[in-house]
Amino acid sequence: MRAACFLLLAVLPSVALADRGALSIDAGGGVSAPFLRAPYAPDSSTLRLTAPSVWLGGRYALSNRLELTASAFWEPAVTGWHNGVTLNSEGSAFRGTLRETVQRYGAVVGPRYLVGMVWRVSLGLDVGWSHRSYSSMEHIDDSNPAAPVAYEVPLRDFTANNLVLSPVLGMEWAAGDHWSVSFQPRVQLLVGPEPALVLMAPVTFSWSWYL
C-alpha cells in the first residue's frame, strides 16, 4: 500500500513544482497541418495540408509555476491541390484545379503556466509572426480527366505575413536533472492576409541550466 501511494505521488503532476531559475534550450520537430484556402480564390473551401516542422527555442522559469518561452519554427515546401476552384480573369471564369507550393516559418513568444516536476502539465498562450510564401501556382482545366490542360491565367508568386495567436496545452517528462522531453500540441490562428488555421504537434528535447 505504501509503495502504491509513493508511486502515485511521483506520477501526479499536481503534487510538485517546476524549477525556478531554470534556463532551457528546446530543439525538435513534429507535424503541422495548415488549413488553407486556394490563392486568388478567397471564397474557396479550405484544404488541409500536412508538412513536417522543425522547432528551436528557449525557456526561462520566472517562478516555480511560470515560464517565459520563445520559439522559432520552419516548415519545408509542400504542394497543395485545390479542386473545384473558380478563378476570374479579364471578365471570364475558369473552373478547375489550382496547384500551389507553400513554405512557412515564424517565431512566437509567450508565458507558460506549469504544474508538476517529473510530469509537468503546461498551459500557455503564444503570440508571434508567421511568414508564408506561395509559388509554382498553376490553374488546370480538368473537365476532361484524360487530357488536363493548364489555363493561361497569370498567377504571380506572393507572400503572406500574419499575426499568430496560439493556445498551447502540453506535457513534459523531466526524467533527468538537466534534460526533459515535451509534447506541446497547439492551434495557431493566422490573422491578416490569407487568414488560416494551423494545427501543430511538436515534440522537443530540452537541456536546462540553473541560474
C-alpha positions in Angstrom: 0.0 0.0 0.0 2.8 2.4 0.9 4.6 1.6 -2.4 1.4 2.3 -4.4 0.9 5.7 -2.6 4.5 6.6 -3.2 4.2 5.8 -7.0 1.0 7.8 -7.2 2.6 10.9 -5.7 5.6 10.6 -8.0 3.4 10.4 -11.1 0.7 13.0 -10.3 1.8 16.4 -11.7 -0.2 18.4 -9.2 2.0 17.4 -6.2 5.2 19.0 -7.3 6.5 22.2 -8.9 8.8 23.2 -11.8 12.3 24.6 -11.3 12.5 28.4 -10.6 15.6 29.9 -12.4 16.0 27.2 -14.9 17.1 28.2 -18.4 16.2 25.6 -21.0 17.1 25.2 -24.7 14.5 23.2 -26.8 15.0 21.5 -30.1 12.9 19.1 -32.1 10.2 18.8 -34.6 6.8 17.4 -35.5 3.8 17.7 -37.8 2.0 20.8 -39.0 -1.5 20.7 -40.6 -2.5 24.1 -42.1 -6.0 24.6 -43.4 -5.6 26.9 -46.4 -8.0 28.4 -49.0 -6.9 28.5 -52.6 -4.8 31.5 -53.5 -6.6 34.1 -55.6 -9.9 32.4 -54.6 -10.9 33.6 -51.1 -14.4 32.0 -51.3 -13.0 28.5 -51.9 -13.2 25.7 -49.4 -10.2 25.0 -47.1 -7.7 22.4 -47.9 -5.8 20.6 -45.2 -2.1 20.1 -46.0 0.4 18.1 -44.0 4.0 19.3 -43.5 6.9 18.4 -41.2 8.1 21.2 -38.8 11.4 22.0 -37.1 11.4 23.8 -33.8 14.2 25.6 -31.9 13.6 27.7 -28.8 14.3 28.5 -25.2 12.5 28.9 -21.8 13.2 30.7 -18.6 11.4 29.8 -15.3 10.4 33.1 -13.7 8.9 31.1 -10.8 8.1 27.5 -9.9 4.9 27.7 -11.9 5.6 30.3 -14.6 7.9 30.2 -17.6 8.6 32.7 -20.4 9.1 30.9 -23.8 10.5 31.9 -27.2 10.5 29.6 -30.2 11.2 29.7 -33.9 9.7 27.2 -36.4 10.2 26.2 -40.0 8.1 24.1 -42.4 9.6 23.0 -45.7 7.7 23.5 -49.0 4.7 21.2 -49.7 2.3 21.1 -52.7 -1.4 21.5 -52.4 -4.1 20.7 -54.9 -7.4 22.7 -54.6 -10.2 21.0 -56.6 -13.3 22.8 -57.9 -11.8 26.3 -57.8 -13.1 29.1 -59.9 -10.7 32.0 -60.9 -11.9 35.1 -62.6 -9.6 36.8 -65.1 -10.3 39.6 -67.6 -14.1 39.1 -67.2 -14.0 35.3 -67.7 -14.4 32.5 -65.1 -12.1 29.5 -65.2 -13.0 26.4 -63.1 -10.6 23.7 -62.4 -7.8 22.5 -60.0 -5.4 25.0 -58.6 -1.9 23.8 -57.6 0.5 25.7 -55.4 3.6 25.2 -53.3 3.6 26.7 -49.8 6.5 27.2 -47.4 6.3 28.8 -43.9 8.4 29.9 -41.0 8.0 32.2 -38.0 8.6 32.9 -34.3 6.4 33.1 -31.2 6.8 34.1 -27.6 4.5 33.7 -24.6 4.0 32.7 -20.9 3.6 29.1 -19.8 1.9 28.0 -16.6 3.2 24.7 -15.3 2.2 22.2 -12.7 4.4 19.2 -11.8 8.0 18.2 -11.6 8.6 14.8 -13.1 5.5 15.0 -15.2 4.7 18.7 -16.0 1.4 19.8 -17.4 1.6 23.2 -19.2 -0.9 25.7 -20.4 0.2 28.8 -22.4 -0.7 31.4 -25.0 1.9 32.3 -27.7 1.9 35.4 -29.8 4.1 35.9 -32.8 4.7 36.2 -36.5 4.2 33.8 -39.4 5.6 34.2 -43.0 4.2 32.1 -45.9 5.4 32.0 -49.4 3.3 30.8 -52.3 5.0 29.7 -55.6 4.7 27.4 -58.6 1.0 28.1 -59.0 -0.9 26.7 -61.9 -4.7 26.5 -62.7 -5.6 23.4 -64.6 -8.7 22.6 -66.7 -9.5 19.1 -65.6 -13.0 18.9 -67.2 -11.5 16.1 -69.3 -9.6 14.0 -66.8 -7.9 12.1 -69.6 -6.4 15.3 -71.0 -6.0 18.0 -68.4 -4.5 21.3 -69.7 -3.3 24.4 -67.9 -5.3 27.6 -68.2 -3.2 30.6 -69.3 -4.2 32.5 -66.2 -1.4 34.7 -64.8 -0.7 33.7 -61.1 2.1 35.6 -59.5 4.1 34.3 -56.6 3.4 36.1 -53.3 4.0 36.1 -49.6 1.7 36.5 -46.6 2.8 37.8 -43.2 0.4 37.1 -40.3 0.0 37.8 -36.6 0.0 34.4 -34.7 -2.3 33.7 -31.8 -1.7 30.3 -30.4 -3.1 28.5 -27.3 -0.8 25.7 -26.1 -1.6 22.7 -23.9 1.2 20.2 -23.3 3.0 17.6 -21.3 6.7 17.4 -20.3 8.6 14.5 -18.9 11.5 15.7 -16.8 13.2 12.4 -16.0 16.7 13.8 -15.6 18.3 16.5 -13.6 19.0 18.6 -16.7 17.0 17.1 -19.6 13.4 16.6 -20.5 11.1 15.6 -23.4 8.0 17.7 -24.2 4.9 17.2 -26.3 3.3 20.6 -26.9 0.3 20.5 -29.3 -1.2 23.9 -30.3 -3.6 25.7 -32.5 -2.2 28.7 -34.5 -4.7 31.3 -35.7 -3.1 33.3 -38.5 -4.6 36.8 -38.6 -4.2 39.1 -41.5 -3.8 38.5 -45.2 -4.7 34.9 -46.3 -6.0 34.1 -42.8 -5.7 30.4 -41.8 -5.8 27.9 -39.0 -2.9 25.6 -38.3 -2.7 22.6 -36.0 0.8 21.7 -34.8 2.2 18.8 -32.7 5.9 19.3 -32.0 8.0 17.0 -29.8 11.1 18.7 -28.3 14.1 17.6 -26.3 15.3 20.2 -23.7 18.5 20.8 -21.8 18.4 23.0 -18.7 20.9 25.1 -16.7 20.0 26.5 -13.3 20.8 30.2 -12.8 
